Amino acid sequence: MAIGTTFKHISAKPLHPTFGAEILGLDFRSAFPSDEAVEELREAVAKYGVVVLRDTGLTDETHIALSSKFGELDDVIPYIMAGRKNRLKYPQLFDVSNIGVDGELLDPTSQREQANKGNGLFHVDSSFNPRRASYSLLLAHDLPPSGTGGHTAFADTRTAFDELPVDLKKTLLAEDYVGCHSMHHSRKKAAPKAFEHINPLDYPMGRHKIVQRHEPSVRMNLYIAAHVHHIEGLDADKSQELFDHLFNHATQDKYTVEIPWNVPGDLVIWDNTCTMHRAVGGSFQGKYKRDMRRTTVHDGSSQAWGLNEHTDVRQGLP
């Protein structure tokens, strides 16, 4: 399917030469999309990696209903068990905001806001859990004033793999390296003082192969993220050297696109198994409220569990 292809129920406006698109043709206010339209939306995400739908008018309920069409939903239960109170009505909604349960701005020095700094690093959702995430659907409810930042950047890890040097690709395929993903590692990397007491090695890590075939598009992909603590089978220096090389390669400007949030109701859908993402401009600590709510879909591919035990235990921070 060529870039710019028009579907039957939707159309896609490319945002970047290799990935990313704005989806047109769906009106959630007048009627919930048909199964055929949702399937085309899934095909668009498989093709483009990340898509944006503007001013959707989605509510919490319709957001969850749409997300459920993409697969089995994750929930915030492990985060609540770890001590975080949930201000949202539904456990299927992840609270990606800088607002506390009292409706006020979070204290910038709070543990939660320090943890939020990790969202500013290129990452994929839930790779630190035994079963990783596939799709994420992030809906804007309340946005800061225009011009104050807050875009979300995405990296095309499929094209990044395609354009690696041939010798390096051969090495990666031959060695079949496994990356060990830790939320504690990425949070500590983003806010070292706040989490200096945490040793990521004291907690379980998600083990996933670094080079994989992205099943929906049948393309090879670099499955990396700021969550990667180390690469198995390499000493610490070699592990860090290889990870840094791959991560820096995949996050070059030519592989990234920034998607701005224009109005409440904007929805961005991405596939964590073929893109990385990060928040640009922080979480407006101490300045403006930003209410964003995300649903996350458990991966249903043959690589969903990586090399992990099949368990419901997930990692969570207060």
Buried (B, 14 or more C-beta within 10 A) or exposed (E): EEEEEEBEBBBBEBBBEBBBBBBEBBEBEEEBBEEEBBBBBBBBBBBBBBBBBEBBEBEBEBBBBBBEBBBEBBBBEBBBEEEBEBBBEBBBBBBBBBBBEEEEBBBBEBBBBBBBBBBBBBBBBBBBBBBBBBBBBBBBBEBBEEEEBBBBBBBBBBBBBBBBEEEBBEBBEEBEBBBBBBBBBBBBBBBEEBBEEBEBEEBBBBBBBBBBBBBBBEBBBBBBBBBBBBBEEBEEEEBBEBBEEBBEBBBEEEBBBBBEBEEBBBBBBBBBBBBBBBBBBBBBBEBBBBBBBBBBBBBEBEBBBBEBEEEEEBBBBE
